[in-house]
Amino acid sequence: MMKTITKSVALLIAVFFSTQFSYAQECFTQYVDPKIGTGGHGHVFLGANVPFGFVQLGPTQHTRGWDWCSGYHASDSLMVGFSHTHLSGTGCGDLGDILFLPVKDVTMRDIRFSHDEETCRPGYFSQRLHYPDGGSVLVELTATKRTGMHRYTFSSDIDTARIVIDLGFGTGWDRISGCHIRQVSPRMIQGCRLSSGWANRQQIYFVAEFSQDVNLSKLNNDTLSVVSCVNHAPLLVKVGLSAVSCGNAALNLMEENVGWDFGTVADNATKEWNRQLGKVRVSTNNDAWKRVFYTSLYHTMVAPSVFCDVNGEYYGSDAKIHQGSFTNLTTFSLWDTYRAWHPLSTLIHPEMQRDITNTMLNIYREQKTLPVWHLMGCETNCMVGCPATIVLADQMLKDFDVDAPLAIEAMRNSVGSHRKAHDLLWEHGYIPYDLDPSNESVGKGMEYAIAYGCAAKVSDDPVFKRLGDSYKQYFDGATGFMRARSSDGRWREMFDPFAAEINHVKDYTEGNAWQYIWLAPHDVHGLVALFKDRKHFISKLDSLFVVTGDLGKDAPPDITGLIGQYAHGNEPSHHVAYLYNFVGQPWKTARLVREIMTTQYHDGIDGLCGNEDVGQMSAWYILSSIGMYQVDPAGGQYVLGSPLFDDVTMDVGGGKTFRVIARNNSEQNMYIQSARLNGRPYPYSYINFKDIVAGGTLELQMGRKPSKFGTKDIYCP
C-alpha cells in the first residue's frame, strides 16, 4: 500500500513539474505575426525590438501619406533604409532616427524590395535587397532595450561593403535641426541627430561599433555619410542609443550588447518576448484567433518605451538631464490607452506600475502639468482631456504605490490649467462653443468630465465632483444627444448627429453626436438617468448599432470599423458595447463583443480596423477575448462580456494566476448562463480587480440562448 501511495505522489509531482516546465518552454512567439496591421490603417511598427524597448529597429520608407505614420506600410515596396526608432499605431508620425542603408555604391537610394523576402518574428527582422545592376545583401536586425544589432551579408560579387548613414532623414514627419558624426576609432563612429516634429525638441545620440575596421566618408556634411570596408561577409554593426549623450550611448552598448554573437542577441530577444507573452495563456482550437490574440499581446508591449540609460540618467521634459531611481518611460498615448491598455497592464504588468506612476509625476514636476501625449521627453499636447489623471486615479484605487498627495496636487494643477479651454470649463461649468475658437467643445468637455470624475474618487475636493458631472450640461433631452451650447446656454443651431464636421466646425473629437452620447464611463448610471427612463436609454443604445448616416466628406480617417454608428476603429466607442450590463441586458453585450472581435480583427496584414494607437486596439481585444472589460477607467470593475477562448490563465503578479474557464463555449454558445468564482456561485455580471489579482478561477457556463444571468439590478455593475 505504501509503495502505491509513494508511486502516486511521485506521479503527481512529475505531472506538476512537467506542467510548469511546459508553460515555461511553450513558444508563444510562434503565434505572433508582426505583419498584422502593417496594411490598412493599422500603422503598426515592423522590425526588431524587445518588450518596451527604446530601440525599435526596422525598415523605413518614404512618407506617402497618413498610413505611413510608423514609417512603413505593406502597400509600398521601396526601401529608404533601416532606422532605430519608430512609432507604432499612432495617428501622427515622427521618429525614424539614425537610418542605415547597405548599398553597392554610394549613389544608390530607394532600393526596391519584395515582401516575399521579408521575415519578421518578435526580436528579429530580415530582408534581402537586390541591387539593380546585380548583387544583393541580406539584412538581419535584432535588438536589446537600448541597442540595435545589424548583420549584413553582401553577395560574393560585391568587393566593398558600404553602409550609408543618413542623419537628415526621419520618417518625413520632422525637420532636422542639427547633427554630427565622426569616427572615434578604426571600428567605432558616434554622432547625434537633433530634430523638431511632433516631438518639438528631440535629441538622439548614438555610438556604432563595427565587427571590422571601417572608413567613414562624409557625402553631405554630417547629414549623409558612408561607412565602407572590404566585403568579408558578414559585416556586423552594434548601435547604442541615448537621449542624453554619446558617452551614455556607449555605456548602454557596453552594458547590454557585449560580443559579436548575433544569434545569441536575437535568441535573447525572442526569449524575453516569449516570457512576456507567456503571462497570458489561452486555449482554443481556432489557430487564427490564437494568432490574433498573441499578435495583439505583442502590440501592447511595443510601448511605452524605456527612456533612460543604464546609469538611470534621462532627458527630462524641462530639457535637462535627470537622474532617476526608476525606469523612465516615453510614448504615452494616454487619450487612447487610459481606456483599456492601462487597465490591462495593472493586471499583467503590476511590476511596471511604479515606473509609469513615477514617470508621469516627474513629468509633472518638470513641465508643471501631467502628460497628455508625451514623446521623447516632449509634450505634444495632442488630443483632449487630462487622461493622466484617470490613470493615476485608477492606480490609487487599485492600491499601487503612488505618492497620493503629489498625485492629487498634480491632478488639481493639471486639470485646473488653462490648456484647451479649461478656464472656460471652470467659469461656465461647460465649454461654450462661441468662446472657444479651437472647436471640439463637446469632445473636450466630455473628456475633462471623465478626468474630474475619476479624480473625485480619490479626493474629497468638491470641484472635482462638480466638474465630473459637467458632461450632463451637454445633454439635449429633446434630441437625446450631447450637443454644443453657447455661453448663454443655447444649443448650436447647425446640428446633424451623423456629421463629424459641419461647415468646418467640429463639436466632437474624432467622432459625431451618435458616438459621443455614451462618453461618461465614470458615471454610467448618471448617464442613464439623463434619459426619460431606462427603456429610452436602451432603445437609443440599440439604435447606435444599426442606424446609418453620412459622416461627411471631411470626417477624420480615424472613424473606422463601423457597426451602425458604433466606430470600433476609434477609442471613444470602446466601452459602449458593455453598457448593456449596467441596465440588465448583458446578453446584448455578449452578442456585440463577439461580433466586434470576429469582424474587426483578423490575421491578415489589414487585420486591424483602425490605428493600433499604441496598444489600445489590441488591449481591447485581449481583455474582451478573455471575457471582461473595465468600463469605468478608474476603480477596477471589469464588466463581463463573452469570452472567445475556452480557457485563459493570466499571471497577475506575486506568483498568483487568475483563470477564466468558459464551459460549453462555441461560436454559437456566446451567452453566459451562470458563473462560479473559486467554486462558489457568482451572480454578478462584473468582477472586481481585487478578486482577479487575489488569484483564483472564474468558471462561466456558456449557452446558445440569452439567460437571466446578471439581469437583476443588484447584480449589475
Phi, psi and omega in degrees: 000314181299320180296322179297315179298316180300317179296321179296316178298316180299320179295317178298317179298318180296317179297318180301309184290327178293325177295313178299319182294319182295322176300315183294326187266345183301137184266092180287335181295339181295340181267359182266129172240098184297348179281344176298122181094358176278349173253185180058223179250024184291322175061029185275157176286138172238127179157204184248131176199177172241164182306125176061027181281149175292319180276125170234095191262117182193181184293147180226134180242172171296149176279117182245015180143188186301326185284002177256025183301327180277354184095358184210140173218140187295343180283347187258144179230029178241124185255129175268324180165197183231112185251163193263352178227140178212161168259163179226114172081012184278164176264358173232159182248157175183185177068215189081033187278152173057076186265129177248140174221116176285128185229162174274321171219161192287352178276351184284137171214163172051069183276130179284145182217167178248133177295340178292343181254022174260142171227131178217131172218164182306118178093358184210140174219141174217153179203135176262127177255132177253131180274145186301326183258022176108154181088163181204172175217136173265119179260126176232137185228144170211181189202159162245190182299318187239007181225152172244151178229132181246146169228117181249120177247097178282147178295156188294342180277003177255121185280322185241127176274129182230136177237115173280131176248112185252106177269350179276340184264125168258228172259011181091359183259351183235175179237130178287135180246354178172153177197162171208156177208141176205156177268128184252348176197170181304336184238012184221137171234162177213161181185190184206145174234122176250135183211167178224124179204232174300314167274116195277355177208066184272141174222131179230118174261150180214155171229129179241125179248134184253156183280354175211169180299139181226165174241133179257127176234137180267127181265330181212079186052231181263351186286330183224121183224167176226136174254130183227153177200168176294139182284090169250083188300144355270160173261125180253143178225132173246130184235122174259139179245154174202147172266005185254307185192164174295325178300318178289327176298319177294321178297317177300320180294315180295326184281323190255341189219071180272139177088183187233025182270092182302317182300320180293318179298316179295319179296319179296322177297316180294321178297320179293320175299317181298320179296315181289318179295330180288358176293340176230122183242121183247151178237124178197154174269357181265101184296325180296317178298322180293321177295317179297318182297307185286332172292322176297316179298319175301314181297330180286351184246018171281324180214161003295156188251147174304131180224053173205163182266172184297340177270005178089353181284146177211159179272116189272173180291346176263013180065021176248161179268130182238156175253119182254150174257019182216175176272107178288143186234164176216177182067070178252101178267065198292328177302327177276309198277347178295342188280320182221323184298312182293316174301324175294316183296328178294338177276310189255349176233053181300331181292343181273343191296323178299318180292320177298313181299309183295324177299312183293321180289326175289325173300318177301314179301322188275325183244001174075001172220157176291157181293150174248299171221099189257135184215120174054043178079010183237143173271116179276342183056029180279141181074183191240171178085191178227070190293335178297327176303318181296315181296315179296318179298319179297317179296320180294317180293337179265009174065032170282164184284096181235136172289090189301312179301317179292319181298315180292322174300315180296319177300312184297315183285331181282311179285347178264007180281178179265015181292129173046059170072020174304318184297325178292321178298315180297321185284319188254345185084359173200176181255105179292131183294330184283347178255358183241096186290350185270003179069184177062033184298322180288316179301315179294314183297319181294320179291320176299322180298321177297316180298314179296318180298322178289322177297325180296339180282345180240004180214147179267017179297118183296336178295320178302314182294316182298314182280343171294334177269001188292344178300333183294338181293341183267355186277122176260105183297333182292324181256340183077026180232159169277126187227156177285139178229155184271178182293340175263013172090358182279148176285147175298134183291318178290115181208126173220113186297344180269331188283133175276343180205135179233118179051047178066019177248128178241119175267344184239157180262108180052051180185184177230184185295326178299321184279340184262358176301326197263003191276064171219057185295341180280349185209061186297317181292328173294323176295314179302321183294342178291335181278164182306317175197177182299323181300318179292322177299312182297319179299318179294318180295319176302318183297325183308320188273001180232336185290144179233150180188172185270118177289341180100153184293339181260015179296139178301145180292349180290338185279088185228178179066045187281133166236101195065239174253002171291128184243095183288340180286359178223145197294326182302342180271351197297334181268351197293320182298337182274356182292336180300329179300329183287341182242024171078021178231060184295339180294332177289322174301313182303312182297317184289317182292327174298316179298316181296314182298324187264350179247335184258357177225137171205180189260026173266175182296335176256038187282004174244134184281352179201184178307138174299330177052054171055040172103349184293314180301318181287324179296322175302315182296317182298308180298315183293322180289335173288329176120019185205160177204137179273100181290302174290116188289354176228120175136330172088029174262108183265116184278134182281144180235257178208105183296136178280331187256153182286330186205124179227135175235124178252134168279118186252016177093159179065024181075010183255152176232152174237129186243136175243116179251124177252104183274142181062032184277140176197178179297330178272323182275072187260355188256132177289127178265322180197167181217152174225132177249117182053042174088352182253145178306138183229106188270355189276146178266029175206166175219142185274151179307315184297328178286329178289310186284349173288345182086155179143199185223130172252117179256127180243124174269121185258155179208171186281335185243153175302149180235184178270006180300129174069018184268338178285145183304323183292345181253001180276158175302000000 
